[in-house]
Amino acid sequence: MAKDSSPANSGPWKEFLAAFVTIFLAEFADKTQIAIVLMAAESHAPWVVFTGAAFALIMTSVLGIALGRWLAGRLSAQALQTMTGASLLSISLWLLWDLGHL
């Protein structure tokens, strides 16, 4: 079987595309984007709103990457995956519980 050597499946492009698609889908039409839409609609400077929002996303990404690198130096990949899964499951259960108590 021939190895796929397309740019999307090699080197940093694989990680770039995975990060881009994950963040794009996670952030699309969420409450942050809705807030930005409202800010841009009310503002007479939509590029200032864009710049502030973009910088905020960059900073949260930098913090996430720094924390991920720090944790990767102290925990195994399996432990990180387990912790991530447990935290996402906990958040999901909390949101479902909260939804049931509206």
Buried (B, 14 or more C-beta within 10 A) or exposed (E): EEEEEEEEEEEEEEEEEEEEEEEEEEEEEEEEEEEBEEBBEEEEEEEEBBEEBEEEEEEEEEEEEEEEEEEEEEEEEEEBEEEEEEEEEEEEEEEEEEEEEE
